[in-house]
């Protein structure tokens, strides 16, 4: 009888653990984007979702930036978002917004199923700086090389 009770308790505990969702599953990333503004010189942006990547440029300083709209594979998406830790995003601080006249801005937007993060000019000392720079490099790698 004791063995049956222990078996029942262990099976109930294992079912409970299998049905629990981790915070990573609850906050699945839906889209990521990087926008660079150049004061009055224009702006560029790269936006990626689970199935596509899109980039565009506006203004005079952005003539060599590729305008792209293409599908991406699930593998590319997983590589792109694998390095993003949402717990670290919570600790990341934005820098000052420079705006239209004061110079360039670098803007990161990460949208999860529960929250949208937006960071301006993240300082190097900030907790999430390295992961955001890696995200930017990975987004740029999805685009065709500039000619």
C-alpha positions as CSV (number, residue, x, y, z in Angstrom):
1,X,0.0,0.0,0.0
2,X,2.9,2.3,0.8
3,X,4.4,1.8,-2.6
4,X,1.1,2.7,-4.3
5,X,0.9,6.0,-2.3
6,X,4.5,6.9,-3.2
7,X,3.9,6.0,-6.8
8,X,0.8,8.2,-6.9
9,X,2.6,11.1,-5.2
10,X,5.6,10.9,-7.6
11,X,3.3,10.7,-10.7
12,X,1.3,13.7,-9.5
13,X,4.5,15.7,-8.8
14,X,5.9,14.8,-12.3
15,X,2.7,15.8,-14.0
16,X,2.8,19.1,-12.1
17,X,6.4,19.8,-13.2
18,X,5.7,18.9,-16.8
19,X,2.7,21.2,-17.0
20,X,4.5,24.2,-15.5
21,X,5.7,26.9,-17.9
22,X,9.0,28.6,-17.4
23,X,9.3,32.4,-17.7
24,X,11.0,31.9,-21.1
25,X,8.0,30.1,-22.4
26,X,5.7,32.8,-21.1
27,X,7.7,35.6,-22.7
28,X,8.3,34.3,-26.2
29,X,9.8,37.0,-28.4
30,X,7.5,38.0,-31.2
31,X,9.6,40.7,-32.9
32,X,12.9,42.6,-32.7
33,X,14.0,45.8,-34.3
34,X,16.8,48.3,-34.5
35,X,16.4,51.9,-35.7
36,X,19.2,54.4,-36.2
37,X,18.4,58.0,-36.7
38,X,21.0,60.5,-37.9
39,X,19.5,63.8,-36.9
40,X,18.3,65.5,-40.0
41,X,20.4,63.0,-42.1
42,X,17.7,60.3,-42.2
43,X,17.1,57.0,-40.5
44,X,17.5,53.3,-41.0
45,X,15.6,50.4,-39.5
46,X,15.7,46.6,-39.4
47,X,12.7,44.7,-38.1
48,X,12.5,40.9,-37.8
49,X,9.6,38.6,-36.9
50,X,9.4,34.8,-36.7
51,X,9.0,34.5,-40.4
52,X,10.4,37.7,-42.1
53,X,12.9,40.5,-42.0
54,X,12.4,43.9,-43.3
55,X,14.8,46.9,-43.7
56,X,14.4,50.4,-45.0
57,X,16.2,53.7,-45.1
58,X,15.0,57.3,-45.4
59,X,17.1,60.4,-45.9
60,X,20.4,61.6,-47.4
61,X,23.0,59.7,-45.3
62,X,21.4,56.3,-45.9
63,X,21.8,55.7,-49.6
64,X,23.9,52.5,-49.3
65,X,21.6,50.9,-46.8
66,X,19.8,47.9,-48.3
67,X,16.0,47.9,-48.6
68,X,14.9,44.3,-48.0
69,X,11.7,42.4,-47.4
70,X,12.2,38.7,-47.3
71,X,11.3,35.5,-45.5
72,X,13.6,33.9,-42.9
73,X,13.9,30.4,-41.7
74,X,13.0,29.2,-38.2
75,X,16.7,28.4,-37.7
76,X,17.6,32.0,-38.5
77,X,15.0,33.3,-36.1
78,X,16.2,31.0,-33.3
79,X,19.8,32.1,-33.8
80,X,18.6,35.7,-33.7
81,X,16.6,35.5,-30.4
82,X,18.7,32.8,-28.6
83,X,21.0,35.4,-27.1
84,X,18.2,37.6,-25.7
85,X,17.6,37.3,-21.9
86,X,14.4,39.0,-20.9
87,X,15.5,39.1,-17.3
88,X,18.5,41.1,-18.3
89,X,16.3,43.4,-20.4
90,X,14.5,44.3,-17.2
91,X,17.7,45.6,-15.8
92,X,18.8,47.5,-19.0
93,X,18.7,51.3,-18.8
94,X,18.2,53.6,-21.7
95,X,20.5,56.6,-22.3
96,X,19.5,60.1,-23.3
97,X,17.3,60.7,-26.3
98,X,19.1,63.1,-28.7
99,X,16.2,63.7,-31.0
100,X,15.9,65.2,-34.4
101,X,18.4,68.1,-34.0
102,X,20.9,66.8,-31.4
103,X,22.4,63.9,-33.3
104,X,22.1,60.2,-33.9
105,X,19.9,57.8,-31.8
106,X,20.1,54.0,-31.7
107,X,16.7,52.5,-30.7
108,X,16.1,48.9,-29.9
109,X,12.5,47.5,-29.7
110,X,11.9,43.9,-28.5
111,X,8.3,42.7,-28.3
112,X,7.4,39.6,-26.3
113,X,4.0,38.1,-25.7
114,X,3.7,40.0,-22.4
115,X,5.7,43.2,-22.8
116,X,7.3,45.5,-25.2
117,X,10.8,46.9,-24.5
118,X,12.2,50.1,-26.0
119,X,15.7,51.3,-25.4
120,X,17.4,54.5,-26.6
121,X,21.2,54.9,-26.8
122,X,22.0,52.2,-24.3
123,X,25.2,53.1,-22.4
124,X,28.1,50.6,-22.4
125,X,27.8,50.2,-18.6
126,X,24.2,49.1,-18.8
127,X,23.4,45.5,-18.0
128,X,22.0,44.6,-21.4
129,X,24.4,46.5,-23.7
130,X,26.3,43.5,-25.0
131,X,23.3,41.4,-25.8
132,X,21.7,44.4,-27.7
133,X,24.9,45.0,-29.7
134,X,25.0,41.2,-30.5
135,X,21.3,41.5,-31.6
136,X,22.2,44.4,-33.9
137,X,25.0,42.5,-35.5
138,X,22.8,39.4,-36.0
139,X,20.1,41.6,-37.6
140,X,22.7,43.1,-39.9
141,X,23.9,39.6,-40.9
142,X,20.4,38.8,-42.2
143,X,20.7,41.6,-44.7
144,X,22.6,41.3,-48.0
145,X,26.1,42.9,-47.8
146,X,26.3,46.6,-48.9
147,X,27.9,47.1,-52.3
